[in-house]
Amino acid sequence: MIRYFLLAVNLISLVLCTTGYILNIGWYRFLFGIVLVPAIIIHYVIHFSFAFKTLKTKTIWYSCLSNLALIIALALFPDVSDAPGEYAVFGLYKNPPEFFWTIAQASFVTSIVLTVMAITSAKASKREN
């Protein structure tokens, strides 16, 4: 049951992140994608592998919160194009306030920290079994 829950969370997160990235495409986001796309691929490879292991509840929470933080980061990250007017939140919010950028950065860093915590928690539960 938990395995299917983790798979569903990962798939929903993957779809929302991809949609948010595509709908807000701009020069800055396009160039940032050179770094971001490999990081997202690594993120989902790690989190999809969790679905096939026996994990503690703490690890599952870290994984789900990491996916949520990544969704928030990619949804709030503005497109910053050379045309007037920026967009965020799947292209629905025109000229977002500056704190969207700050929240997106903090959320992305939080996602990385939670992923590392999930990995260490998964390794600790592996040692206990």
N, C-alpha and C positions, 0 to 999 in steps of 0.2 A: 504494500500500500504506500509506504513512504517512498519507495523507489519511483512509483508512478507520479507521486506528488512532486518530487524533485525534477523528474523529466518534464512535467507540465510547466513548472515554474521556469525552468531553463528555456523551454520552447517559447513560452509567452514573452519572456525577457528578450530572447533573440529576435523575435518578430517585432516587438516594440522598438528595440534599439535600431534594428535595420530600417524600419519605417521612419523613425525619427531622424536618422542620418540621411536617408534619401530625400525626404521632404524638406529638409532644411539645408540642402547643398548650396554652398557658396565657396568662394575662393579659399577663404581661411579654413573652412571645414574640410575642403578637398585636400589642401596641403597638410592639414593636421591628420587627415586620414592615413597618410603614409606611416605615421607612428601608431595611430589609433586602431586601424584595422588588424594589424598583427597582434596588438594587445588584446583586442576583443576575441580574436580566434583562440589565443592562449587561454583567456578567461573561460570561454565556453568548453574548451577541451578539458580543462581541469574540473569544471563544475558538472559536465556530463559524465565524467568518470566517477564522480561521487555517487551517482545514481546506481552504480553497480557494486557498491561496497556496503558493508554493514557499518553504520555510523551512529555516533551519539546524537542526541537531540541538539546539543550545542553546535555541532558541526553543521547540521541541517539549517539551523537558524542563521549561522554565519553565511552559509551559501545563499540562502534566500535574501538576506539583507544586502549581500554584495550585489546580487542581481538587481534588487530594487535601487540601490545607489547608482548602478550603471545606467538604468533606465532614466533616472532623474537627471544624471549628468548629460546624457545624449539628448534628452528632451529640452533641457533649458539652455544648452549650448547654442548661442546665436550663430547664424550663417555668415555674417560679416562679409558681404559681397561688395564689389566696387559700385554697384548701382545703389541709389539712395533707398534707404529703408532696410532694416534688418528684420529677420524673422526668427522666431523660436517656437517651441512647443508644437512640433509637427507642422510648422509653417503657418500656424493659426494666429500667433501673437506678433503683431507688427511693432517694430521699435521697442523691444523689451528693455526694461530698466537695467542699470549696471549690475545690480545685485544678482541677476540671473547668471551672469558670467562667474561671479564669486561662488554662488551655490553650485554651479556645474563643476567648477574646479575642485571645490571641497568634496563634492559627492564622488568625483572620479578618484580622488586620493583615498576616500573612505572605502570605496569599492576595492581598491588594491589592498588596503590594510585588512579588510574583512576576508578577502581571498587568502591572504597569507595566514590569517588566524584559522580559517577553515582547513587549510593544508596542514598546519601544525596540529590542529585538533584531530584531524583524520589520521595522521601518523601516530599520534598518542593513543588513539583508540585501536589502531592496528597492533601496537606493541602490547596493549593489554590483552588482546585476544590470542 
